[in-house]
């Protein structure tokens, strides 16, 4: 693998055609292919905004033939309104009991929040959540983590929000749920813009690929190579759109 560039925002900051972006440098994949990545800064995207208009406003001015787009899952959730508000979630007995035993994970909150846990119960059903809790408790004794999310399934690991320490007030009252039709959303955006799209839910520990447009030119492994250092950065950087530029030999 190539050397991962250091993250110095001031050194990386660029502006071109009225668009601010951060040059995340070049990484090399396992197969020797190299990729340049531009992390494009946007405004804070609100519910119901057009994903096509975001691409045209922020990506098009920087786009070069052969570029590929990684579209952040959280922004897609806001665009298609795959969200729940606190007013729509009513923590019941089990959520109010079980959240006290949940661990705080690397992203900050995990299930250590009754509203978020109730949302998972609403999505998966109480029996599956109880099974997940038991399996998680047992496997943690052996140092195995993440079993709760695997047993629940249905993308609950991608639920974000209801997080009182968020940098954005809206995420204290709003939860984002990864959309159920990611491939279709990528296909639609590709047809509208002509730019191949992959939908990514990324953080500093993992890069979850939710979907990609038909005939996307990189394999799943190559996508992971190009995104290996999480060029999307942290949420408060407002860089959910990553222009991936394969480097030709």
Buried (B, 14 or more C-beta within 10 A) or exposed (E): EBEBBEBEEEEBEEEEEEBBBBBBBBBBBEEEBBBBBBBBBBEEBEBEBEBBEBBBBBBEEBBEEEBBBBBBBBBBBBBBEBBBBBEEBEBBEBBEEBBEEBEEBEEEBBBBBBBBBBBBBBBBEBEBBBBBBEBBEEBBEEEEEEBBBEBBEBBBBBBBBBBEEBEEEBBEBBBBBBBEEBBEBBBBBBEBBEBBBBBBBBBEEEBBBBBBBEEBEBEEEBBBBBBBBBBBBEBEBBBBBBBBBBEEE
